[in-house]
Amino acid sequence: MAHTCRIFDADQAKEWLDKANKLGWLEQDRFRVIDLGQEDKHKKVQAFTNYSYTTLGNNKDYTNLVVPRKTSIPVVYISDESHSAWGYHRDDSTSKDMKREYSVILALNDPSEYEGGELVVRENGAEVNFKLPVGMCLITHASSYIKLNKVNAGSRVICRWTVETYIKNKTFFNINLQYNQFYSAVREGLSDPADELLSLTNNMLLNEVAHFDLDEDFD
C-alpha cells in the first residue's frame, strides 16, 4: 500500500535542493542526478549526506512514520522534457549494509512547475498515479513496481531513498503509518490535554509494534 505524507514545508524543501546544488549534476538519459562520486569534493558529499541524515533524523513526523533502522543515501533527481520516462522498477534488494524494505520519494518542487511526470505505483494489478505537492513524500513497500512518466514541460525535482525499518510486519507498519497520518492531520486543532493523550498513544503504539517485530524476518 502506498501512502503520501507531508514531512517538509516549501522552505525546507528549497534548503534541501540548495544543498544538493552545491554538489553539481551528472546528466543521464532519464534524469540529471547529483554527483555523489566526486573524489575531489569528498567534503561536500559528506556534508550533504550528514545534512540529509540529520534533517531526517530530527524530523519526528518522518521518523514516527517509518521508524527507520537504516537509510540509504538520499539522491536528488531532476527531470525535464529532454529526459525519457523512468520505466517500472523495484527498489527491494539486500546488501551487507541494509535490507531495502520501503521506498521513499520526496517532492522538492510543486506540480505546477511541470507538465506530465506523474509518479505511478503498481500494486495488486492496479496502477495509482501521484503528483506530489512540494514537501510531500510517497512511502511504498520496496517490492512495489514504480515508474515515473516523462516530463512534457518544466522540471520535476525529487529525492529518493530506501529504508530498513524496525517494524518488520507490513500490517503493523501500515497501522503505525496511518495512525501517524491521522495524528498529524488533527493535532493543530487539539487542546493541550487531547494532544498529550494522542501523543502518548502514538508513542505506546510505536513501542509495541516495533518491539514485537525486532527479531522477526521481514515478510
N, C-alpha and C positions, 0 to 999 in steps of 0.2 A: 504494500500500500504506500502510495506517495503522499507526502504531507508538505504543505507550504507554511512557512512561519517567518515572521519578521524578527531579525536579530540585529539589524543596523538601522540607523536613520540615514538620511541622504548625506549628511556631513561626514559620518563615519565611513560610508562607502567611498566618498571622494578622497578621504585621507588614505584609505587602503590603496586606491588606484594611484594616488600621488607617490606612495612608497614604491609601488611596482614600476612606475615610470622611470625611477632612478636606475633600474637595472638594465634598461634597454630591451629591445624586442628582436625575436627571430621570426622571419617571415616563412610561413609554410602554406601548403595548398588550402587547408581548411580554416586557418586562423593565423593570427600574429600572437606569439606566446612570449612571456617574459623569459629572459635569458638567465637561467639558473646555473649554467655550466661554465661560468667565466672564472678562470683561474686568477686573472689579473684583477678581478673585482670581488674576491672572496669575502672581504669585509662587508661589502654592500649586500651580497647574497645572504650572509649570516645575519646581518641587521634586519633584512626583510623577513627571514624565517623566524627570527626571535620576535619581531614585531607581530607577525601573524599568530604565533602560538600564544604569546602573552595576551593579545587582544581577544582571542577566542577563549582562552582560559579564564579571563576576568569577566567574560560575558555570561552571567548566570542564566539569562534567557536561553542561550545556546547550550551551555553545559547541562542544564537540567533537562533539556530536550533529548540529547543523545548520550549523555553520561559517558564521555569518551575515555577510553583506556589508552589508546594510541591514535595518533592522527598523522596522515601523510602530509607532505609539504603542500600547502595551498598554492595553486598555479593559476595565474590570470591569463585569460584568452580574450582577444579582440577579433571579431569577425565583421567584414563589410561585404559589399556586393562583389568584390574581387575574389572572394573566397568561396569554395564549394561547400556543400552540405556536409555535415558530420554524421555518417550513417550509423545504423543501430550497432550498439556495442554494450558490453557489460564491464563492470569495474571490479567484480569479485576475483580476487586472487590471494594467494598466501605466499609470503616470503619469510625469511628468517627474522625480519623485523616486526611484521604485523600481519594480521588477517583482515583483509578489506571486507567489512561486513555491511557498511552503509555508505552511500554516496551522498555528498552534499554539493549543491550548486547554488552559489550566491550571485544575485544580480547586482552589478556595480553601476549600472545606469538604467534609465527608465525606458519602457517600451515605446514611449512617444518619440524616442530618439532613433528608432529604426523601424523598417517595414519587413514583414516576414520574420525569419529567425526564431520560430517557435521551438520550444523545448518539448519533446514528445517522449512519454514514458509508456511502454507496453507491458502490461501485467495481465495475466489470465486471459490472453487473447484480445484484450481491449486496449485501444490507444487513447491516451489523455494528453491534450495539448496545454502548454503553460506559456504565458508571457509574464514573467515575474516583475513586479514593481521594484524599484531600487531599494536595496536593503532587505529584500525578501530572499529566503533560501528555499530550495526544494530538497527534501530528505527522502530517499527511497532505498530500499534494500539493494545491495550491490549486485545481486543476481538478476535484477530487472533490466530489461533492454531499454536503452536510452539513445535518442538521436536528437540532433539539432539541425533544424531546417535552414536552408540557405537564407542569408540576409539579402533582401532585394534593394534596400536603400538605407543609408545611415550606417551606424555601427552598434553592435551588441557587445557588451563587456560583461564577462562573468568570471567568477573564481570557482575552482573545483578542488575538492579534496575528498579523501575517504577516511572512514573511522572504524576502529575496532572498539566496541562498546563493552561496558561492564554488564549490560543486560543481555544475556545470551538467548533468552526465549523471545521469539519475534512477537508473540501475543502480548507479553508483558512490556516489551519495548513500545508497541503501539499504544497500549493503555497509558503508559507513563507520558508518552509524547502528547497524546490527545488531552490528558489532564492538564499538562503544562500549557497547551494552547488555550484551553478554557480559562485557566488562571490568568494568563497574560491578557486575554480579551476583557476580563471583567474587573481586574484589580484596581484600575484607576477610579472606578465608582464605588469602591468598597469603603466602609467605615474602618477605622483602625482595628477594632476587635475582630471584625469579619476577615480583614486582610491577614491578621495574625493567625486566625484559625485555619484559613485556607493554606497559608504558607507552611504551617505546622503539618497539615495533612499532606501537602506536597512533599515535604521532607520525609515523612513517615513512609509514603508510597515509594519514594525513590530508594530509601534504605532497604525496604522489603524486597522490591523486585530485583535490585542489584545483588543483595546479599544471597538470595535463594539460588542465583544462577552463576555465581562467580566461577565455579569449577566445572560447570557443565559444558559439553560440546555445543557449538552453535549449530542449530538446525533450521 
